[in-house]
Amino acid sequence: MKAEVDHSQCQYCAHRFTSVLCKAKSEFLEEINMQKVCNTYKKGQVIFHEGAYPFGVYCINEGKIKLSHLGDDGKEHITRLLKGGDIMGYRALLSGDRYGSSAIALEDTQVCFVPKNLFVHALKHDAGLAFEMMKMLSDELHKAEVKITHLAQKPVRERLAETLLFIKETYGFEQDGTTLNVRLSREEIANLVGTATESTIRLLSEFKKDGIIDLDGKRIRIMKVKDLVRTANLQD
C-alpha cells in the first residue's frame, strides 16, 4: 500500500515551488514548517473577519477563497479570488492596520497560519523573501489600477467577458477542458464585474445564445475562448 503524504508539511506542499513563503531561506522555512498551524474550513466558513487585527499570515494549502469587503450600503464587494499557494492577511499585518476584507472559503479549504513574529523576522533577515513580497505587492497594485480603469471606461459586457477570463486564469478548467473549476453564484460574478446581478444574468444568457459559453446551474463552460477574448476587448 502506498504511504500517504502529509501535504501540510512545507516540503511536501503541492505549491512548494510557487508559493512566496516557500522561497524563504531554508532555516526560515524550517521554522515556518514547525510553528505554523493548519486548519480545514468548510465552504462558507470565515477564516478571518473584516475589521479584526491580524496576528499572522495565512497560506492556502488547498482550496479556494474569496476576500470580500462590505460597502457602505451593506453589500459585499469581492476584492480578490485566491487559490492554493496564495498567501493572505499580510497587507494588514505589515501596515499595522485591521483587515480590510473578510476571507471566506468557496469550497472545503485547508489553510496554514504563520505567526506574526516569525513572518516579520523572516522578512527582516531574508532579503530574497522581502524582494519576492515586494514584487507580489507591486503586481497586486498594478492589477488594482487596471481594474479601476476598466470599471470607469469599459462597458459591462466587456467587463463580464474579462471577469470570466480572469476566473479561468485563476482556477483553470476541470478535466473536460471547458468547465470553470469553481462554482460562483450569479451574485458573486456580478460582484466581481461591478454591476447588478440582473445585468449579469442577462449578459450570461446572451453569451450562451451566441455560443460563447454554456450554463448548467453554477457550472460555466467556456466554449469559444477566442470569442470571449474579443468580447472582453483584450489583446490575445
Stockholm file with secondary structure:
# STOCKHOLM 1.0

chainA/1-236         MKAEVDHSQCQYCAHRFTSVLCKAKSEFLEEINMQKVCNTYKKGQVIFHEGAYPFGVYCINEGKIKLSHLGDDGKEHITRLLKGGDIMGYRALLSGDRYGSSAIALEDTQVCFVPKNLFVHALKHDAGLAFEMMKMLSDELHKAEVKITHLAQKPVRERLAETLLFIKETYGFEQDGTTLNVRLSREEIANLVGTATESTIRLLSEFKKDGIIDLDGKRIRIMKVKDLVRTANLQD
#=GR chainA/1-236 SS CCCCCCTTSGGGCTTTTTCGGGGSCHHHHHHHHHHCEEEEECTTCEEECTTCCCSEEEEEEESEEEEEEECTTSCEEEEEEEETTCEESHHHHHHTCCCSSEEEESSSEEEEEEEHHHHHHHHHHCHHHHHHHHHHHHHHHHHHHHHHHHHHHSCHHHHHHHHHHHHHHHHCBCTTSSBBSSCCCHHHHHHHHTSCHHHHHHHHHHHHHTTSEEEETTEEEESCHHHHHHHHTCCC
#=GC SS_cons         CCCCCCTTSGGGCTTTTTCGGGGSCHHHHHHHHHHCEEEEECTTCEEECTTCCCSEEEEEEESEEEEEEECTTSCEEEEEEEETTCEESHHHHHHTCCCSSEEEESSSEEEEEEEHHHHHHHHHHCHHHHHHHHHHHHHHHHHHHHHHHHHHHSCHHHHHHHHHHHHHHHHCBCTTSSBBSSCCCHHHHHHHHTSCHHHHHHHHHHHHHTTSEEEETTEEEESCHHHHHHHHTCCC
//
